[in-house]
Amino acid sequence: MGALLGIGDGIADRLGLMGALRLEIELVRPEGLGIALCAAVGSAPGFTESALSLRAEYALQLELRALELFAGLEGGPAYVRQTIDRGWSNNSLGLQVGPRAGGAIRLLDGLELATRTGAPFCSRLLPRRAIPSPRGLPASARAGALRLLFRKASVASLQASKCGACRGLRSKLATAGASAILPVSKLARKARHLMNIPDLRPRYAALAVVLAFAAGCAGQSASRRDGAKQLAPESPPGSFVTPSGIALTVPEGMLGRQEGAWIFVEDAEKSVRLALVELAATDLERAIREAVAHEDPSLTSKPDKVLTPPARNGWDELRIETRSLESGEAFQAFANRKGERTWVTLLRGSPGGFAKRSAQINVFLGGLKPPGEEEKDLSEVEPRSVRGSEQLRAFVREAMQASGVPGFSIAVVEGDEVVFAEGYGVREIGGSEPVTADTLMMIGSVTKSMSTLLMASLVDEGKLAWTDRAIDRLPGFAVGDPELTRELQVEQLVCACAGLPRKDLPMIINFKGKDAGVTLRQLAGIRPTTRLKETFQYQNQMVAAGGYLAGHVFDPKAPLQEAYCRAMRERVFGPMGMTRTTLDFEAALADPDRASPHAQDLKGRQQKVSLEHERFSKHVGPSGGAWSSAREMARYLLTELNRGVYRGVRVASEASLTRRWEPQVKVNAKAAYGLGWGTLEEHGLRQIEHGGATMGFNSYVRFLPEKKLGVVMLANGTNGRLGLVWARLMELWFGIDEKAGERLAYGRSTELKEREELQARLSQPPEEWIAPLLGTWADDELGRMTIERDAAGAIVLRNEIFTTRLMRHGRPDGKQVLVFVDPPLAGMVLAPQPEGLVMESAQERYLLRKSEG
């Protein structure tokens, strides 16, 4: 492959890389209609590998800008194909630029850069942009390179296709073939004439003419010859490509830019910021340190927490670091290694910002996959049965031991059969009554999917349409934005896409005496923090409103809660033979085979929780109020897998039932939220799932519609590791390695370590510190709470529903806060502030003020 024209000495000189950096342009065969810009980096005294990487990438960015300026590529059918070898030293980074021909741009002799470097190409349109100015690159080096490249250059003067001289040059080049080496002086004379820049250096004058040929004349000639229209860009605006060719797309509602090897993404409010860089490195700790130093040199503190979980999805190694910042912001660094390259992601922002934008961040980062790594496709793989599987039983017991949950039940469906239905452990810690597949437990948010099944049945009957306006079907419905209130459709109440933030703390702390009417009044005060369908935001009161709307459509004369519960009995539970499944809290308490709730304390031990704490679910019943058993939930699974039919009884039409599975808003790159169901594509299989958690119960349902496989799991404790049991099931069904055992062991060891570290930071509050905080505190939404000493001298907090001990927690950022010790709210924080006590969770923030009454 012969070089048409060597360039780059001037840039190398000004970047301090003379002798280490070589740039060259190579002409593509005429049918390729493009050029290739390549860089090779050797070594230079006094420069680290990362410094060489930074400067070489900046040089390539300058050369790309030269293509835009000299060849007039902006806005035309110009493509960049980019790839990078495993290391900078003695390897190459290549970029291809030119109109697309036949779906690909071929280099000389049919050799593609992808073949040469062993990595796939990614494509994007050359955007109009300013030259990047990466931190860490001296201003003198940037300025010198810029002066060299763009002195007196004019895009408008290069209209190569209209110039007879250039048409002659194009003809000569096409005749000579790709190996032609033309005299620089001859090219320079033509360029000086065309551009009217007498002092343009010969090599860059020649470059201008070559690019005019490659991207101007030849491209237009090909279009005329083929009669083809200009092709649209392969990548949408706002997509970026890492040096190794990984394509990342900025999701809606976020802003992005690329500066050399760095990619930056943030929201318009600047509440969260993401910075991603690809490095030639194998030491993850060092890679994070270098990336942090580049992004924020002032951030020199050691991480508060370091995690090294088992790497998955083709990665060789993973490291996660967390830091607490004095500003109150959260800071995390992720390093993913594949071979000799590492991708570092830095996340910084407010807790509320992360809660609001987490789905968009996950969508963006979901595109970060190891180059060349292909996920195993299981669509044509025949699953093996787990009927009577001892391996499944053993893993369930391991998960129970790791989490400490007292009881666990599971039902597995294959085809039209329940092939595995068992219970483990006890209904209540310290007791002897066993958990079976028939033991009642709360299913939490899995109730949401059942509420949307009720909606589906009403749609079938013509009483309701998914696109009806909510205000037309539920009197008094409103959210904290009049325009959104008027716009919201029925399906948008249950899609987690309306833009409303979570409002859970009043729901679980101050629920006594609340009913459906109170829930709707609270919903009317919740203002959206993102636009409709902009991003995923889980919202319990909104789904509750959707369920109550369905109940009102079913029986407009009955009170909302009564109408909803009766509709669920008659339209959902009854047709599926789920006779013990109920939304009636008192009926569940009276069931002889019912488990008690448990939750972890600050030491990670499962402790019994009063059933009074679970009564919060009554006023948001459609979101999480149902009780059921693993065996009865298997009937629900069979109904879903049979597209709305249970043992010959049609519960809902296939169209209405499967509408609930359709993605409405993205949760991450693979997953989305539908109508009361999560949906994702993994291993070539569509998967439908939802989890549930109450104050002392845990549930999980997941199924593969096309394979007719599914599972339901219930636990009478929190943090039951149910997702890892699913991972083990996938291993047993399909023979893949989901690292279920490794992840279970790592999660347990990490949790124990974190609990120990937390205990070391806890202490009894000193008298002089706690004295001003004793007394009664109140907030309009959270109600009244009293902090006092009990008979044993411990500091406790009480309200109408719960009592918990409080301890002082010295956080890594130096702040002193009060932390709840006892379940079910162990770990909740009260932060003393001059104006009062602050309680926060995600986007929720409440200020409790001292009350004299």
C-alpha positions, 0 to 999 in steps of 0.5 A, a space after each residue: 500500500 503506497 502512501 500518496 502523500 506524507 503529512 504531519 511533521 509540522 504538527 508533530 513538531 509543535 506537539 513535541 512529538 517529532 520522530 514519534 508521530 507519523 501522519 499520512 494520507 493514502 488514496 483509496 481505489 476510485 470505487 472507494 471514493 475516499 481517503 484514509 488518514 492514519 497515525 502511527 505513534 512510536 515513543 518519545 523521551 519524557 512522555 508517558 504512554 497516556 501523554 503520547 495517546 492524548 497528543 496523537 489523538 489531538 493531532 488526528 482531530 486537527 487533521 480531521 478538521 483539516 479535511 472539513 476545511 480544505 475539502 469542504 466535507 461539512 454537510 456532504 456525504 462524508 463518513 468517518 470510519 475509525 478504529 484503534 489497535 490495542 496499544 499506542 506504542 508501535 501501533 496505529 490509529 486509522 480513520 477513513 473519510 469519503 463518500 460511502 460506496 456500496 455500503 463500505 469504503 475500501 482501502 488500497 488492494 481491498 485491505 481495510 483498517 479493520 482487518 489490519 488492526 483486528 477491530 471493527 469499524 464504527 461510523 459517524 458523519 463529520 459534524 461541524 465543530 470547534 477544534 477540541 482543547 483537551 486539558 493537559 495539552 499545553 496551550 502553546 502546542 495547540 496554538 502552534 498546530 492550529 496556526 500551521 493547519 488553518 492559516 488563511 484557509 478558506 472552505 468556500 474557495 475549494 469548489 473542486 468539481 467546478 475547476 477544469 484543472 482539478 478535473 484533469 488532476 482527478 482523471 490523472 489520479 484515476 488512470 494512474 491508480 492508487 499507487 501513484 505518487 505525484 510531485 508535491 510541487 505540482 500539487 502545490 502550484 495548483 492548490 495555491 492557484 485554486 485557493 489564492 493562498 500564495 504562502 500556503 506550505 506545499 504539503 498542505 496545498 497538495 493535501 487540499 487538492 488531494 482531498 478535493 479530488 477524493 471528497 469533491 470531484 470523485 464523489 459527485 462524479 460517482 453520484 452522477 454515474 450511479 444515479 444515486 442520491 446522497 446517502 444519509 449519515 449512518 449514525 445520528 447526531 449526538 453519537 460518538 465513537 471511541 478510538 477503538 470504534 465503540 459507538 455511543 449515542 447520547 440519549 434524548 434530554 442529554 447533551 454531549 460532546 467529544 474532545 479527542 479521546 474524551 466524551 462528555 455527556 450532561 443534562 441541561 440543568 448540569 445536575 449530572 456529568 459523565 466523562 468517558 475516556 479510552 486508555 491504553 492501560 491494564 492497571 485499572 486503579 492507575 487508569 482511574 487515577 489518571 482519568 480523575 487527574 485529567 478531569 479534576 486535578 483537585 480531586 486527590 482524596 482516596 476513594 471511600 469505597 472500592 468494588 471489583 465485582 466479577 466482570 461480565 459481558 465480555 469484559 476481563 476486569 471491572 473496578 468501581 470507586 466511590 467518593 464523597 465530595 464536600 459539595 454533597 455531590 456523588 462521584 463514581 469512577 468505573 474502569 472496564 478492561 478488555 485486553 490491554 485497553 481500559 475504558 474509564 467512566 467518571 460520573 459526578 452529580 447530585 443524588 437527585 440528578 442521578 435519580 432523575 437521569 439514571 436511565 439516560 446514563 444507563 442507556 448511554 453506557 449500555 453502548 460500551 461493549 468490548 470491541 468485537 465481543 458478540 453476545 451469545 444468541 440463545 434464540 435457537 438453543 433448546 433449553 434443558 428442563 430444571 424439573 427436580 433440579 438439585 442444582 437449583 435447590 442448592 443455589 436457592 439455599 446458598 442465596 438464602 444463606 447469603 441474604 439471611 432471609 428466613 423463607 423462600 418459595 419458587 415456582 418454575 414454568 416450562 411450556 404449559 407445566 409448573 415443573 418446580 414448585 417448592 418452599 424453603 425455610 420458615 414463615 417467621 424467624 425463630 419459628 418452625 412452621 415451614 414455607 411452602 409453595 402455597 405460603 402467602 407473601 406480599 408481592 409488592 410492585 409485581 401488583 403493577 402488572 396485574 393492575 394493567 392486566 385489569 386495564 387490558 380486560 376493560 380495553 377488550 370490552 370497549 369500556 376503556 382505551 389505552 389512549 383515553 385522556 386520564 382526566 376524562 376517565 377519572 374525576 379529579 385526576 391531576 398532577 402538579 402541572 396543568 398542561 401535563 394533566 390535560 395531556 396524560 393518557 391512560 397508558 401513560 399512568 402506568 409506563 413510568 414515563 410521565 416525568 414525575 419523580 418518586 415520592 415514597 417517603 411520605 407513602 411509607 412513613 406517614 400513611 396512617 388513615 390514608 386512602 385512595 382519595 388521599 393518594 390522588 390528592 398527593 399526586 396532584 401536588 407532584 410536579 414533573 422533573 422531566 418531559 413526558 416520555 423523555 426518560 424512565 422515572 418510577 412513580 408509585 402514586 401514578 400507577 395507583 391512580 391508573 389502577 383506581 381509574 380502571 376500578 372506577 371504569 369497572 364500577 363508577 358508583 363504588 368508592 375507588 378502593 372498593 371498586 378496584 379490589 372487586 374488579 381485580 377479584 372478578 377480572 384478574 384473580 378469579 379467571 386464573 383460579 387465584 382464589 387466595 390471592 388478595 388485596 384485602 389486608 385483613 383477609 391475608 392476615 387471617 390466612 393460616 399459611 401466611 409468612 411474616 415480614 423481615 428486614 435487615 438491620 444495620 449489621 445485615 441481620 434479618 429481623 422480624 418487622 411488624 405487619 403494621 408497617 406493611 399497611 402502607 400498601 393499602 392506599 397505593 394498592 394498585 402499585 404494590 398491595 397484593 398477597 399471593 403464593 408461588 403456586 398461584 403466581 405460577 397460574 399468572 405466569 401461565 396466563 402471560 405465556 399463553 397470551 391471555 388464556 389460562 386453562 381455556 379461559 380467556 382473561 384478556 385478548 392477546 393484543 391487549 395483553 401483549 401491549 403491556 410488554 411493548 417498550 414505552 421508555 428506555 431503562 438502559 441500552 437493553 431494557 425498557 419499561 412497558 405498561 406495568 412490566 419491564 421488558 428487555 432483549 438479552 441473548 437474542 431472547 425477549 424477556 419480561 420481568 418485574 420485581 417487588 419489595 415491601 417493608 419486609 417482603 421481596 418478589 421477582 417474576 421473569 419469563 421468556 415468551 418465545 421459549 415459554 419459560 418463566 419463574 416466580 420467587 417470593 421471600 419473607 425478607 429483604 435483599 433476597 438475591 432473587 436476580 441471581 437465582 434467575 441467573 442460575 436458572 439461565 445457566 441451567 436452562 441454556 448452559 451459559 455462564 452468568 457467573 451466578 455463583 461468583 456474583 453471589 459470593 462476591 456480593 455477600 463478602 462485599 456486604 459484610 465488609 461494608 457493614 463492618 466499615 459502617 459499624 466502625 463509623 457509628 457511635 452514641 451521640 455525645 450529649 452536647 451534640 444530641 441535646 439540641 436535637 431532642 424534642 418533636 419535629 414535624 414536616 407537612 408530608 412526613 408528619 410528626 416525629 419525636 427524638 428522645 432517650 428511652 429508659 435504657 438511655 438510648 436515643 430513639 425516634 418515634 412516630 405513630 407507626 414505628 420506633 427506631 434507635 438512632 446512632 451518630 454516623 461519621 461519614 467519609 466526607 466529614 459530616 455527622 448525621 443520625 442514622 436509623 438502626 432498626 428495620 424496616 428503615 435501617 440506614 435512613 439518615 437525618 442530617 442536622 442543618 441550621 434550619 432543621 433536620 433534613 431527610 433525603 432520598 433520590 429527588 425527595 427532600 424534606 425539612 423537619 422543623 422543631 415543633 413546640 406542640 
